[in-house]
């Protein structure tokens, strides 16, 4: 199995659109994973049929037992997240603010506070035309997105380890969800755009990826909107020994395909679809080369 993550340094580059197209075009068997758990939307383009859901239990949250609480206020005084609230004659912990540090339980003189499991999301296991899709939803405001990404990947490997490709739609940025996503992957495809912020964030995400030593590839989406910046991105990639395997033009058909809930490569022979087909061909060649090197 080759593990491929499609990621981006910033949101809005077209990462999910490209992942959905690759899911349709890549040969052999796939298991699909959406690791953008804060805004998972790969399902919009793949029309999955839900098989089952499982609760995701994040870090524990503090709970105050009102029958034991002596209302000393030590918990409220020591909580740096302002999660402990006074309500008339009782103290309560706001689950949205609690970070699970357990300081309040440590300082409570009568052990009235305990750390209890808390469901902060759910993991979905679904069926698509190209294989199983594992995706998730994080409760709004909840932390632990990195842990949820790990749980999503773990479920996919437990059920579909025999597939040829492990295709991941990763999160944007360089935070914990990205680190959890690229841990253990073989190849990353970074989708960027010709803008100042696009180049800046491309450099940041490459620096993070290099700590994990995958094969790094780049695709430039909407490359024709600012040709000079596209050339700057290509020059920087050459200097960094990073291969640019695709350039996708701006195409209104992409927006229409998203509205219709289908990959753009399934919507017709539009310029963006043709460019992604070339990208996929180049990607497949790189994956074959990687497989030959590994064997």
C-alpha positions as CSV (number, residue, x, y, z in Angstrom):
1,X,0.0,0.0,0.0
2,X,1.2,3.5,-0.9
3,X,0.0,6.2,1.4
4,X,-0.7,9.5,-0.5
5,X,-1.8,12.7,1.3
6,X,-3.2,15.7,-0.7
7,X,-2.6,18.7,1.5
8,X,-2.2,22.5,1.2
9,X,-0.5,25.3,3.2
10,X,-3.7,27.3,3.2
11,X,-7.4,26.8,2.7
12,X,-9.2,27.4,-0.6
13,X,-6.5,26.1,-3.0
14,X,-8.7,23.3,-4.4
15,X,-7.2,20.4,-2.5
16,X,-10.5,18.5,-2.0
17,X,-11.5,19.0,-5.6
18,X,-8.2,17.5,-6.7
19,X,-8.5,14.6,-4.2
20,X,-12.0,13.7,-5.5
21,X,-10.7,13.7,-9.1
22,X,-7.8,11.5,-8.2
23,X,-10.1,9.1,-6.4
24,X,-11.9,8.7,-9.7
25,X,-8.8,8.5,-11.9
26,X,-6.2,6.5,-9.9
27,X,-6.1,2.8,-11.0
28,X,-6.2,-0.2,-8.7
29,X,-7.9,-0.4,-5.3
30,X,-8.3,2.5,-3.0
31,X,-9.3,3.4,0.6
32,X,-10.2,7.0,1.0
33,X,-9.7,9.1,4.1
34,X,-10.8,12.7,4.9
35,X,-8.5,14.0,7.5
36,X,-9.8,17.6,7.3
37,X,-11.9,16.8,10.4
38,X,-12.7,20.4,11.2
39,X,-14.4,20.8,7.8
40,X,-14.7,17.4,6.2
41,X,-16.3,17.8,2.8
42,X,-14.8,15.1,0.5
43,X,-18.2,13.3,0.9
44,X,-19.9,16.2,-1.0
45,X,-18.1,15.1,-4.2
46,X,-18.1,11.3,-3.7
47,X,-21.7,10.7,-2.7
48,X,-20.9,8.0,-0.1
49,X,-23.4,5.5,1.4
50,X,-23.0,5.4,5.2
51,X,-22.3,2.0,6.6
52,X,-21.9,2.9,10.3
53,X,-20.7,5.6,12.7
54,X,-18.6,5.3,15.9
55,X,-18.3,7.9,18.7
56,X,-15.0,9.6,19.1
57,X,-14.1,10.2,22.7
58,X,-11.7,13.1,23.0
59,X,-9.7,14.2,26.1
60,X,-11.5,13.9,29.4
61,X,-13.4,16.9,30.8
62,X,-13.7,17.9,34.5
63,X,-17.1,17.3,36.2
64,X,-17.9,18.7,39.7
65,X,-20.1,16.6,42.0
66,X,-22.4,19.1,43.7
67,X,-23.0,16.7,46.7
68,X,-19.3,16.8,47.6
69,X,-18.4,20.4,46.6
70,X,-17.8,22.7,49.6
71,X,-17.8,25.8,47.4
72,X,-14.3,26.9,48.3
73,X,-13.7,28.3,44.9
74,X,-10.2,26.8,44.5
75,X,-11.1,25.2,41.2
76,X,-12.3,28.5,39.7
77,X,-9.2,30.4,41.0
78,X,-6.7,27.9,39.5
79,X,-8.5,27.3,36.1
80,X,-6.5,29.3,33.5
81,X,-9.1,28.6,30.8
82,X,-12.0,30.2,32.8
83,X,-13.9,26.9,32.4
84,X,-15.3,26.9,36.0
85,X,-18.4,29.0,36.5
86,X,-20.3,30.0,39.6
87,X,-24.1,29.5,39.3
88,X,-26.0,30.8,42.4
89,X,-24.7,28.3,45.0
90,X,-23.0,25.8,42.9
91,X,-19.9,25.5,40.7
92,X,-20.0,24.0,37.2
93,X,-17.5,23.3,34.5
94,X,-18.2,24.5,30.9
95,X,-17.3,21.6,28.6
96,X,-16.6,24.0,25.7
97,X,-13.9,25.8,27.7
98,X,-12.4,22.8,29.6
99,X,-9.1,21.7,28.1
100,X,-8.8,18.6,30.3
101,X,-5.7,19.7,32.2
102,X,-7.1,18.3,35.5
103,X,-5.7,21.2,37.6
104,X,-9.1,21.7,39.2
105,X,-9.2,18.1,40.3
106,X,-5.7,18.4,41.7
107,X,-6.4,21.4,43.8
108,X,-9.9,20.4,45.0
109,X,-9.5,19.8,48.8
110,X,-12.5,17.3,49.0
111,X,-12.0,15.4,45.7
112,X,-15.3,16.7,44.4
113,X,-14.0,16.9,40.8
114,X,-13.4,14.0,38.5
115,X,-12.2,13.7,34.9
116,X,-14.9,12.1,32.8
117,X,-14.9,10.9,29.1
118,X,-16.5,13.3,26.7
119,X,-17.6,12.6,23.1
120,X,-16.2,15.3,20.9
121,X,-17.0,13.9,17.5
122,X,-18.0,10.9,15.4
123,X,-16.2,8.7,12.8
124,X,-18.1,7.6,9.7
125,X,-17.3,4.5,7.6
126,X,-19.0,4.7,4.2
127,X,-18.9,3.1,0.8
128,X,-18.2,4.9,-2.5
129,X,-17.8,3.7,-6.1
130,X,-14.0,3.7,-5.6
131,X,-13.8,2.0,-2.2
132,X,-14.5,2.8,1.4
133,X,-14.3,6.3,2.7
134,X,-13.5,7.0,6.4
135,X,-14.5,10.5,7.4
136,X,-15.4,12.3,10.6
137,X,-17.1,15.3,12.3
138,X,-15.7,17.2,15.2
139,X,-18.0,18.9,17.6
140,X,-17.8,22.6,17.0
141,X,-15.5,24.3,19.4
142,X,-13.9,21.0,20.5
143,X,-10.2,20.4,20.4
144,X,-8.4,17.1,19.8
145,X,-8.6,17.4,16.0
146,X,-5.1,15.8,15.8
147,X,-6.3,12.8,17.8
148,X,-9.4,12.5,15.7
149,X,-7.2,12.4,12.5
150,X,-5.2,9.6,14.1
151,X,-8.4,7.7,14.9
152,X,-9.7,8.1,11.3
153,X,-6.5,6.8,9.8
154,X,-6.4,3.9,12.2
155,X,-9.9,2.8,11.3
156,X,-9.1,2.9,7.6
157,X,-5.9,0.8,8.1
158,X,-7.7,-1.7,10.3
159,X,-10.4,-2.4,7.7
160,X,-8.7,-1.8,4.3
161,X,-5.0,-2.5,4.7
162,X,-5.0,-4.7,1.6
163,X,-5.7,-1.7,-0.8
164,X,-3.2,-0.5,-3.3
165,X,-3.6,3.2,-2.4
166,X,-4.4,4.9,0.8
167,X,-5.6,8.3,-0.5
168,X,-6.0,11.1,2.1
169,X,-7.7,14.5,1.8
170,X,-5.6,16.3,4.3
171,X,-6.3,19.6,6.3
172,X,-4.9,23.0,5.3
173,X,-2.2,24.7,7.3
174,X,0.7,23.4,9.4
175,X,-1.0,22.6,12.8
176,X,-1.6,19.4,14.7
177,X,-4.2,17.9,12.2
178,X,-1.6,18.2,9.4
179,X,1.2,16.6,11.4
180,X,-1.1,13.8,12.4
181,X,-2.1,13.4,8.7
182,X,1.4,13.2,7.2
183,X,2.8,11.0,9.9
184,X,3.6,7.7,8.2
185,X,2.6,8.7,4.6
186,X,4.9,7.9,1.7
187,X,4.0,10.8,-0.7
188,X,2.5,14.2,-0.2
189,X,0.9,16.2,-3.0
190,X,0.8,19.9,-2.0
191,X,-1.8,22.0,-3.8
192,X,-0.9,25.7,-4.0
193,X,-2.1,28.8,-5.8
194,X,-0.3,31.7,-7.5
195,X,-0.6,34.3,-4.7
196,X,1.7,35.8,-2.2
197,X,0.1,33.9,0.6
198,X,0.0,30.7,-1.4
199,X,3.8,30.8,-1.9
200,X,4.4,31.8,1.7
201,X,2.3,28.9,3.0
202,X,3.7,26.5,0.5
203,X,7.2,27.1,2.0
204,X,5.9,26.6,5.5
205,X,4.1,23.3,4.8
206,X,7.1,22.0,2.8
207,X,9.3,22.7,5.9
208,X,6.9,20.7,8.1
209,X,6.7,17.8,5.6
210,X,10.4,17.5,5.4
211,X,10.6,16.5,9.1
212,X,8.7,13.3,8.1
213,X,10.6,12.6,4.9
214,X,7.9,11.8,2.4
215,X,8.3,12.3,-1.3
216,X,7.0,15.8,-1.9
217,X,5.2,16.8,-5.1
218,X,3.4,20.1,-6.0
219,X,0.4,21.1,-8.1
220,X,-0.5,24.7,-8.9
221,X,-4.2,25.3,-9.1
222,X,-5.6,28.3,-11.1
223,X,-2.1,28.9,-12.4
224,X,-3.2,31.2,-15.1
225,X,-4.6,33.9,-12.8
226,X,-1.1,35.2,-12.0
227,X,1.5,33.8,-14.4
228,X,4.4,35.7,-12.8
229,X,3.7,34.1,-9.4
230,X,3.3,30.7,-10.9
231,X,6.8,31.1,-12.5
232,X,8.1,32.1,-9.1
233,X,6.6,29.0,-7.5
234,X,8.1,26.8,-10.1
235,X,11.5,28.4,-9.7
236,X,11.4,28.0,-6.0
237,X,10.4,24.3,-6.4
238,X,13.3,23.7,-8.8
239,X,15.7,25.2,-6.3
240,X,14.3,23.0,-3.6
241,X,14.4,19.9,-5.8
242,X,10.6,19.6,-5.6
243,X,8.7,18.3,-8.7
244,X,5.7,20.3,-10.0
245,X,3.6,17.6,-11.5
246,X,0.6,19.6,-12.6
247,X,-0.8,23.1,-13.4
248,X,-4.6,23.5,-13.5
249,X,-6.2,26.5,-15.1
250,X,-9.0,28.5,-13.7
251,X,-12.2,27.0,-14.9
252,X,-15.8,27.9,-14.0
253,X,-16.7,24.2,-14.6
254,X,-15.0,23.4,-11.3
255,X,-17.5,25.5,-9.4
256,X,-20.4,24.0,-11.3
257,X,-19.2,20.4,-10.6
258,X,-18.9,21.2,-6.9
259,X,-22.5,22.5,-6.9
260,X,-23.6,19.3,-8.6
261,X,-21.7,17.2,-6.1
262,X,-19.4,15.4,-8.7
263,X,-15.7,15.4,-9.4
264,X,-14.8,17.8,-12.2
265,X,-13.2,14.9,-14.1
266,X,-16.6,13.3,-14.2
267,X,-18.5,16.4,-15.3
268,X,-16.9,16.6,-18.8
269,X,-13.9,17.4,-20.8
270,X,-13.3,20.8,-19.4
271,X,-9.8,22.5,-19.3
272,X,-9.5,21.8,-15.6
273,X,-10.5,18.2,-16.0
274,X,-8.0,17.7,-18.8
275,X,-5.2,19.3,-16.7
276,X,-6.0,17.0,-13.7
277,X,-5.9,14.0,-16.0
278,X,-2.3,15.0,-17.0
279,X,-1.6,15.6,-13.3
280,X,-2.8,12.1,-12.4
281,X,-0.7,10.6,-15.2
282,X,2.4,12.3,-13.8
283,X,1.4,11.3,-10.3
284,X,0.9,7.7,-11.3
285,X,4.4,7.7,-12.9
286,X,5.9,9.1,-9.7
287,X,4.1,6.5,-7.5
288,X,5.3,3.7,-9.7
289,X,8.9,5.0,-9.4
290,X,8.4,5.2,-5.6
291,X,7.1,1.6,-5.5
292,X,10.0,0.4,-7.6
293,X,12.5,2.1,-5.3
294,X,10.9,0.7,-2.2
295,X,10.9,-2.8,-3.6
